[in-house]
Amino acid sequence: MPRFSNTPLLLLAGCLVISSCVSAFAAEEAKPVFRAGAVTSNITPPLGQKIVGGWKPFPATHIHDELHARCIVLDDGQTKLAIVVCDNVGIPREVFDAAKEQVSKETGIPASHQLMSATHTHSATTARGPFYILPNAEPTDYQTFLAGRIADGVRRAINQLEPAQIGWGAIDEPSEVFNRRWYVKDAGLLTNPFGGIDRVRMNPPKGSAALDRPAGPTDPEISFISIQSKEGRPIALLANYSLHYVGGVPAGDVSADYFGYFAKFIEKKLNATDQTPAFVGILSNGTSGDVNNINFSEKNGKRYGRYEKMQEVAEKVATKVQEAHEKLEFQAYVTLDAAASELPLKVRKPTPEMIEHFQEVRARAKAGGKPEHSRELIYADRTDRLQESPDELSIPLQALRIGDLAITAIPFETFTETGLELKARTPLAKSFTIELANGSFGYLPTPEQHRLGGYETWMGTSSVEIGATTKIVAELLKLEESLLPAAGK
């Protein structure tokens, strides 16, 4: 009986196995890879530059801690997103636009996919022009420097892209957020520079018997995104908290405020010190236009030394993030998307009555008379600026999508109730808002808050139409909805 060799069959089986392995390997190689990179870019100004944040600018005489543009780039294999948070009180649109143009030219990331914001530290030198809604005729040296350093940071983050995993979560820290607008029983606390009487007062006397109740809510939620390498090494963490700033800085000092301390504290709490590439911790400002960390109903409280309170707040926020981070589930891959639009808004203009009032104010001041309100000359100048301003502004709005998480961007100091509304109405699973993003156009009270008056609503502090919030919320929700067809993890 003839004997047949099984060699051809073995060869065939081997080929099939190899072919299958090659196909499986090729399929694995074809899967998109989620990548991330993060860096800090130093944006500390030279001494002598004007620090803004109070009523009168003054020169910087000391650098307490360096200022940074903290940059993250995410890449899902098809789409890249860049997120930058800068230590500054507010950066005008033209500076961010210049940075985005440089990034787009060098990397191909479109401007619509770059979110750039300011933290609102009150101890940084100005990046603004003569009036916050009017651009400079030519950029200042610091504006040019700042745009370049932001663009450099994004490019460097791209250089450090590596396979990564991502997760996000949220946790409350209610003990440091208080609405700073109060109904009060003393009409003497409600006067305004326009010769009228408001219904609420910003930052009333602490512990005063005249206090009635806060005029708005707070948002205690800390939202955060954590990014790690595939092996679990921390790459970056971006948090978001709706607290204005803390302060406690001596005059002349430059500081990143509690935002900078958070970056240091969260690095330690995640055991991410002394690693290469360096970990990047970031705290962005949520919707905090009417919120600070002063408990006005408290008659007697602890007295803090310089920089002490901001460290306490940063420690609390970082501790809460660490607590939530321990339960975080990371995803190996998520898709990314972004959408942006321009929204035209009318600029508020002074009435004939206001113009006449400030003419009387200036005449009284020239004659050496006593002012009726301590800020009346400041608002006389601001109303002049508004008369010089265009009748309409184009406002940049933006939404990013990371898996089923949305980040919305508003270029104003936004009231907390607006952020809460956006969170409640988001069409995605979760969202948060970064304020002073892609520009800095003043305060954004809701129409209801405009009716109450108070500093944040005064013409020259808030310079766009009273119904702007309603239009902005509607447009941002529309942008989020446009991202839904591709939404997914």
SVG drawing of the C-alpha trace seen along z (x, -y; Angstrom):
<svg xmlns="http://www.w3.org/2000/svg" viewBox="-35 -125 48 127">
<polyline fill="none" stroke="black" stroke-width="0.4" points="0.0,0.0 1.6,-3.3 2.7,-5.7 1.9,-9.4 3.9,-12.2 1.9,-14.7 4.5,-17.4 2.3,-19.4 -0.5,-19.3 1.7,-20.5 3.1,-23.3 -0.4,-24.3 -1.5,-24.4 1.6,-26.4 0.9,-28.9 -2.7,-29.3 -1.5,-29.9 1.1,-32.4 -1.4,-34.1 -3.9,-34.3 -1.3,-35.7 -0.2,-38.3 -3.8,-39.3 -4.4,-39.6 -1.2,-41.6 -2.2,-43.9 -5.7,-44.4 -4.2,-45.3 -1.7,-47.7 -4.6,-49.3 -6.5,-50.2 -6.3,-53.9 -4.2,-54.7 -5.1,-57.4 -2.1,-59.6 -1.5,-62.6 1.3,-65.1 1.6,-67.9 4.1,-70.7 4.3,-74.0 5.5,-77.1 6.9,-79.9 5.1,-83.2 6.5,-85.2 6.8,-88.9 9.7,-91.2 9.6,-93.3 8.1,-96.7 5.1,-95.5 1.8,-96.7 -0.2,-94.3 -3.9,-94.5 -6.7,-93.1 -7.5,-96.0 -8.8,-99.5 -5.4,-100.9 -2.5,-99.1 0.9,-99.1 4.3,-97.8 5.6,-94.3 8.5,-94.4 8.9,-90.7 8.2,-87.3 6.8,-85.1 6.1,-82.2 6.6,-81.9 3.6,-82.2 2.9,-79.5 0.8,-78.5 -0.1,-74.9 -0.7,-72.9 -2.3,-69.5 -2.6,-68.0 -4.9,-65.0 -4.9,-62.8 -7.3,-60.0 -5.5,-59.2 -7.7,-61.4 -8.4,-64.5 -6.1,-66.6 -7.3,-68.9 -5.2,-71.5 -6.1,-72.9 -4.1,-75.7 -4.7,-77.4 -2.6,-80.6 -1.8,-82.3 -3.3,-85.7 -6.3,-87.8 -7.7,-87.8 -6.1,-87.6 -7.7,-89.4 -8.9,-87.5 -6.2,-89.0 -3.5,-87.4 -5.1,-83.9 -5.9,-84.3 -2.2,-85.1 -1.1,-82.0 -3.7,-79.8 -2.6,-81.0 1.0,-80.1 -0.1,-76.6 -2.2,-76.0 0.6,-77.0 3.1,-74.8 1.0,-71.8 -2.2,-71.8 -4.5,-71.9 -7.3,-74.2 -8.2,-77.2 -11.6,-75.6 -9.8,-72.7 -7.6,-74.9 -9.1,-76.1 -7.0,-78.7 -8.0,-80.4 -6.8,-82.5 -7.1,-81.5 -8.0,-85.0 -5.2,-85.4 -5.3,-89.0 -1.5,-89.1 -0.3,-88.8 0.7,-91.6 -1.7,-92.7 -2.0,-91.3 -4.8,-93.7 -4.9,-96.9 -6.2,-100.2 -9.8,-98.9 -10.7,-95.2 -13.1,-95.2 -10.9,-97.4 -7.8,-95.8 -4.4,-97.6 -3.5,-99.3 -0.2,-97.2 0.5,-94.4 2.5,-95.1 5.8,-93.4 4.3,-91.2 1.3,-90.3 3.7,-89.2 5.8,-87.2 2.7,-85.6 1.3,-84.5 4.7,-82.9 5.1,-81.1 1.6,-79.7 2.2,-78.4 5.6,-77.0 3.9,-75.1 1.3,-73.5 4.1,-72.5 6.2,-71.0 3.2,-69.0 2.8,-67.6 6.5,-66.6 5.7,-64.6 2.6,-62.7 2.7,-59.1 0.1,-56.3 -2.1,-57.2 -5.3,-56.4 -7.8,-58.9 -10.5,-59.2 -12.7,-61.9 -14.7,-62.5 -16.1,-65.0 -16.4,-65.7 -17.8,-68.5 -15.8,-70.9 -18.5,-73.4 -16.5,-74.9 -14.6,-77.5 -17.3,-78.9 -19.6,-81.8 -21.7,-84.0 -20.3,-87.5 -23.5,-89.4 -25.9,-90.0 -29.2,-91.6 -28.7,-94.1 -31.0,-96.2 -28.9,-99.4 -29.5,-101.6 -26.2,-103.3 -24.4,-100.1 -26.3,-100.1 -25.2,-103.3 -23.6,-103.1 -21.3,-105.4 -24.2,-106.3 -26.1,-108.2 -28.5,-105.4 -29.3,-102.7 -28.8,-99.0 -30.7,-96.1 -27.6,-94.0 -24.1,-94.7 -20.9,-92.9 -18.6,-92.1 -20.6,-93.7 -19.1,-94.3 -18.4,-90.9 -20.6,-89.9 -22.7,-93.1 -26.2,-93.2 -27.4,-94.7 -26.8,-91.4 -30.0,-89.7 -29.2,-86.8 -27.0,-85.9 -28.3,-86.9 -27.3,-83.7 -26.0,-80.1 -22.6,-78.5 -21.3,-75.4 -19.2,-73.2 -18.3,-70.7 -14.7,-70.1 -14.6,-68.5 -11.4,-66.9 -9.7,-64.9 -6.8,-62.7 -4.3,-61.4 -1.9,-58.6 0.6,-56.6 -0.5,-53.1 1.7,-51.9 -0.1,-54.2 2.5,-57.0 0.6,-60.4 0.9,-62.7 -1.5,-65.5 -4.5,-66.4 -6.9,-69.2 -9.4,-70.3 -12.1,-72.9 -13.5,-74.8 -15.9,-77.8 -13.9,-80.0 -12.9,-83.5 -9.4,-83.7 -8.1,-83.8 -5.6,-86.6 -3.6,-87.5 -0.7,-88.7 1.4,-91.8 1.4,-94.7 4.0,-94.3 4.2,-90.5 3.5,-88.3 1.8,-85.0 -0.4,-82.4 -2.6,-82.4 -4.2,-79.1 -4.2,-77.8 -0.4,-77.6 -0.4,-75.9 -3.0,-73.4 -0.6,-72.4 2.1,-71.7 -0.1,-69.9 -1.8,-67.6 1.6,-66.6 2.7,-65.4 -0.6,-63.7 -0.5,-61.7 3.2,-60.7 4.2,-62.4 7.2,-64.4 10.7,-64.1 9.6,-62.2 10.4,-62.5 8.4,-63.9 7.3,-66.1 3.7,-65.8 1.5,-68.9 -1.2,-69.8 -3.8,-72.4 -6.7,-74.1 -9.0,-76.1 -11.5,-78.6 -15.2,-77.5 -18.1,-80.0 -17.1,-82.1 -18.0,-85.7 -20.1,-86.1 -18.3,-83.7 -15.3,-84.1 -14.1,-82.3 -15.3,-84.9 -18.0,-83.8 -19.7,-87.2 -22.1,-85.9 -19.2,-85.0 -18.5,-87.8 -15.2,-86.6 -12.9,-84.2 -9.4,-83.2 -6.8,-85.8 -4.5,-84.6 -0.9,-85.5 0.3,-86.2 -0.2,-83.3 -1.6,-81.2 -5.3,-81.1 -4.6,-80.3 -2.5,-77.4 -5.3,-76.2 -7.8,-76.4 -5.5,-74.6 -4.8,-71.9 -8.5,-71.2 -9.2,-71.1 -6.3,-68.9 -7.2,-66.5 -10.7,-66.2 -9.5,-65.5 -7.1,-62.8 -9.9,-61.2 -12.1,-60.9 -9.0,-60.0 -8.5,-56.8 -11.9,-55.5 -11.4,-56.6 -11.8,-54.2 -9.4,-54.9 -10.3,-54.3 -7.7,-53.1 -9.4,-54.9 -11.9,-57.8 -12.8,-59.8 -12.3,-63.6 -14.2,-66.4 -14.7,-70.2 -17.0,-72.9 -16.7,-76.7 -18.8,-79.6 -19.0,-83.4 -21.9,-85.1 -22.6,-88.8 -23.5,-90.7 -24.5,-94.4 -22.2,-96.6 -23.9,-98.6 -23.8,-102.3 -24.4,-105.1 -27.7,-106.9 -27.9,-110.7 -28.7,-110.8 -25.5,-108.9 -23.4,-111.2 -24.9,-114.2 -24.4,-112.7 -20.7,-112.1 -20.3,-115.6 -21.5,-116.8 -19.1,-114.4 -16.1,-115.7 -17.2,-119.3 -17.5,-118.7 -14.1,-116.9 -12.5,-119.8 -13.9,-122.3 -12.5,-120.2 -15.9,-118.9 -16.4,-115.7 -17.3,-112.6 -20.7,-111.1 -19.3,-107.6 -15.7,-106.5 -15.6,-105.0 -17.5,-107.6 -14.5,-109.0 -13.4,-105.5 -16.8,-104.8 -16.9,-108.2 -13.8,-107.1 -15.2,-103.6 -18.4,-105.1 -16.2,-107.2 -14.5,-104.1 -17.9,-102.5 -18.8,-105.4 -15.6,-104.8 -16.3,-101.1 -18.0,-99.4 -21.8,-98.9 -21.3,-95.1 -18.7,-92.5 -18.2,-89.1 -17.7,-86.6 -15.9,-83.3 -17.8,-80.3 -16.5,-76.7 -17.3,-73.2 -14.9,-70.2 -15.9,-66.6 -13.7,-64.0 -15.6,-60.7 -19.0,-61.6 -17.6,-64.5 -18.1,-68.1 -16.1,-71.2 -17.6,-74.5 -15.7,-77.7 -17.0,-81.3 -14.8,-84.4 -16.4,-86.2 -16.3,-86.2 -19.4,-84.1 -22.0,-83.9 -22.3,-80.5 -25.9,-80.0 -25.0,-80.0 -22.5,-77.2 -25.1,-75.2 -27.6,-75.6 -25.1,-74.4 -24.3,-71.4 -28.0,-70.6 -28.9,-70.9 -25.9,-69.3 -26.8,-66.7 -23.7,-64.7 -23.2,-62.6 -21.3,-65.2 -20.0,-68.7 -18.2,-71.7 -17.3,-75.2 -14.0,-77.1 -14.5,-80.8 -12.3,-83.6 -11.6,-81.2 -10.5,-82.4 -10.9,-86.0 -11.7,-88.4 -14.8,-90.6 -15.7,-91.5 -18.5,-90.2 -21.5,-88.1 -24.4,-88.5 -27.7,-86.8 -30.7,-89.1 -32.2,-88.5 -28.9,-89.5 -28.8,-92.6 -32.1,-93.7 -30.5,-93.6 -27.6,-95.8 -24.3,-95.6 -20.7,-96.0 -20.7,-93.1 -23.6,-94.6 -22.4,-98.2 -21.8,-99.5 -18.1,-99.4 -17.8,-96.2 -20.3,-94.4 -20.2,-95.7 -22.4,-93.5 -26.2,-93.4 -28.2,-92.4 -29.6,-89.3 -26.2,-88.0 -26.3,-85.0 -29.4,-83.6 -27.9,-83.7 -24.6,-82.3 -26.2,-79.3 -28.4,-78.5 -25.4,-78.7 -23.2,-76.5 -25.9,-73.8 -26.2,-73.9 -22.4,-73.4 -22.6,-70.4 -25.5,-68.9 -23.4,-69.2 -20.9,-66.9 -23.4,-64.2 -23.3,-62.1 -19.7,-61.2 -20.1,-60.9 -18.8,-57.8 -16.0,-56.3"/>
</svg>
